[in-house]
Amino acid sequence: MKRVLIVLTMSLFPASINATDKNDDYRTSIVQGIMGSCASYVASRDSDRRGNHVPLNAHTAWLFGYITAINRLQADTWDIQGGQDLEAILLWLENYCKKNPLERFAGAVAVLTVELYPKRIRQKPKE
């Protein structure tokens, strides 16, 4: 599965072809113990529903940074979200992570961007 995702990602995002090490891995700027896995993301959503927003805020801030980087670095992309609101994206990630609890959160977000790519907004709308 990881190889398929990497090939798909490389074909959609050609600028990232050389952005990994020889093992097709890369360091993510997240605190591994707090938000490294999909299981930790699902736990942060549950915690958020109980009133503790800090863990989900950390995931959401990292997600916004990732999305901003895609918007900045991917050619022909103004907004990778393609009009999806934040709650829809957080729910998509939660459902994906429930099915893949051992996957890294960063990997789940990469899968999300592949899913969103065809629906992206290519140009800034006229004001």
N, C-alpha and C positions, 0 to 999 in steps of 0.2 A: 504494500500500500504506500509506504513512504517513497519508494522509487517512482511510482505512478504520479504521486503528488508533486514530486520534484520535477519530473518531466513536464507535467501540466503547467506548473508555475513558471518553469524556464521558458516554455513556449509563449505564455501570456505576458511575461515580464522579462524580456530579453536583457534588460540592463542588469538583472540579478544573476546572470549565468555564472560569473566568477565571484559571486558574493559569499561563497561557502568555503570551508576547508576541504581537504582531500577526501574526507568522509561524508561530504554533503551535509555538514552541520555548521552551526554558527552560534555565537553567544548572544543571548537575549538580555536586554537590560531590565531584568525583573528580579525581584528577590525570590530565589528559588523556593525557600521554605514557606513563603507566604502565598505566592501565586504562580508557582511553576507548573502545576499539573491541571488538567481539566477537572479533576476531583476537587481541587482547591477552589476553582471557579464556581462549581456547583454549590459548594459549601458557602461561598461568599454570597451567592444569590439567596440561599436559605437564610443566612445571617441578616441580609438586607431586609428580608420580609419580616424578620423579628425585631427590626429597629436598629440594628448595628450596621451602619452604612459604610464604615471605614474599609473593610475588605473589598467590597464591590467598587467603592470609589477608586481604590488602587488599580483594580483590573480595568475599570472604565478609562482612567487617565492613560494607562498604557495603551489601551485599544485606540484612543483618540490620537495618540502619538503615531501609532502604526498606520492608521488611516491617513493621517496628514502626510506621512512619508510616502505612502503610495500615491496620493494625490500630487505631491511635489515631484516625484521621480518617475512616475509612469507616463510615458508619452500618450497623447490623445486622451487624457483623463483629467477632468476638472474635479469630479467627485465620484469616487469608487462606490459610495453608498447608493448612488442611483435613486435618491429620493426615499430610501428606507429610513425610518426614524430609529432613534436609539433603542427604544424598547423592543422593536422587532429584531434588531441585531442582537441584543442581549439575550432574547428568548431563543433565537436560532443557535447561538453559542451554547446556551444551557442545554438545549435538546441534543446538540452534537456531543457535548461533553458528557452527558449522561450515558450516551452510547459508547464513548471512548474515554473512560475516566483516567487511564494511564497515559494518555497523550499529553504532551506539553500544551499549555494554554497558547503559546506562540504558534504551535502547529495548527491548532484549531482556528486561530485567526487567519492563518495563511489559507486554510481550506475555505474559510468564509470569503476571503477576497477573490478566490478563484470562482466561487459561486456568484459573487456580486459583479464580477468583471463584465459579463455581457450586458448588464443593465446599467452600467456606469453612465454618468453624465459626462460627455466628451468636452463640452465647451461651457464656459460661464454664460448663463442666460443673459440676454439683453435686459438692461434695466429700464 
